């Protein structure tokens, strides 16, 4: 007997490849999100350290020009944080779209796998039916052959 062959195996593999590709893209997006969150945390830490340095600096007599640095630095960091938060928001939107794409790709793969399983079951039933018919035919021949000898 011949082995089961699913005619749409190529399409199934393409859909599985698409699902894997989307998973890889999701991983990349998550990595980017983590990196941006880390940069935001670093900027917040830098602002805290700047406030502490400003307090320390204020205790000693110093030039007024040096005191101008602190607010400008903090303002720059806050703008950087705002930009990073906008980037983070867009990355999360991109992530949500990819999750939807992944759900659709998984659905397509599942449909193809279910269809393949259905076809395999049909093929298996047909093969079993043919085997049973062949066995019955052999048994009939044997019983007819033994009657003819008597």
LINFEN-V788786 format. One record per residue. SS is DSSP state (h for helix, s for strand, l for the rest). PHI is phi in whole degrees, 0 to 359 (NA if undefined). D_FIRST is the distance of its C-alpha to the first C-alpha in Angstrom with 2 decimals. Layout:
{{SS	PHI	D_FIRST} {SS	PHI	D_FIRST}}
This chain:
{{l	NA	0.00} {l	276	3.73} {l	281	6.59} {l	294	9.36} {l	230	12.07} {l	269	15.53} {l	292	17.58} {l	260	20.82} {h	300	20.23} {h	299	23.12} {h	295	25.42} {h	299	24.64} {h	295	25.55} {h	297	28.71} {h	292	29.74} {h	295	29.22} {h	297	31.28} {h	299	33.95} {h	298	34.14} {h	296	34.62} {h	297	37.22} {h	295	39.14} {h	298	39.14} {h	296	40.62} {h	297	43.21} {h	299	44.10} {h	299	44.72} {h	297	46.99} {h	297	48.92} {h	298	49.38} {h	296	50.65} {h	297	53.11} {h	300	54.27} {h	298	54.94} {h	296	56.86} {h	294	59.00} {h	299	59.73} {h	296	60.79} {h	294	63.08} {h	296	64.64} {h	297	65.31} {h	296	66.86} {h	294	69.09} {h	297	70.25} {h	295	71.03} {h	296	72.97} {h	295	75.00} {h	299	75.85} {h	296	76.88} {h	293	78.98} {h	298	80.82} {h	295	81.52} {h	294	82.72} {h	295	84.93} {h	298	86.51} {h	296	87.17} {h	293	88.52} {h	290	90.85} {h	291	92.55} {l	266	93.91} {l	291	96.26} {l	211	94.33} {l	282	94.50} {h	293	93.59} {h	296	91.30} {h	292	88.99} {h	290	88.73} {h	290	87.43} {h	298	84.29} {h	299	82.89} {h	297	82.62} {h	294	81.15} {h	297	78.54} {h	295	77.61} {h	298	77.46} {h	299	75.15} {h	295	72.85} {h	294	72.81} {h	293	71.88} {h	298	69.14} {h	298	67.84} {h	298	67.96} {h	297	65.96} {h	294	63.40} {h	293	63.12} {h	296	62.47} {h	297	59.77} {h	298	58.31} {h	299	58.34} {h	293	56.49} {h	295	53.91} {h	292	53.33} {h	296	52.89} {h	298	50.37} {h	298	48.61} {h	298	48.51} {h	296	46.96} {h	294	44.27} {h	298	43.53} {h	296	43.05} {h	297	40.77} {h	296	38.75} {h	299	38.43} {h	294	37.20} {h	296	34.72} {h	298	33.38} {h	298	33.09} {h	297	31.13} {h	296	28.71} {h	297	28.40} {h	299	27.74} {h	294	24.92} {h	295	23.41} {h	295	23.76} {h	295	22.19} {h	298	19.19} {h	297	18.94} {h	297	19.33} {h	296	16.58} {h	295	14.21} {h	297	15.46} {h	299	15.03} {h	297	11.39} {h	297	10.95} {h	297	13.16} {h	295	11.51} {h	297	8.08} {h	298	10.47} {h	296	12.49} {h	295	10.10} {h	297	9.28} {h	296	13.06} {h	297	13.94} {h	295	12.16} {h	296	14.04} {h	297	17.16} {h	295	17.03} {h	296	16.90} {h	296	19.70} {h	295	21.70} {h	297	21.53} {h	295	22.74} {h	290	25.44} {h	290	26.53} {h	290	26.60} {h	286	28.74} {h	287	31.12} {h	291	31.71} {h	281	32.93} {l	281	35.52}}
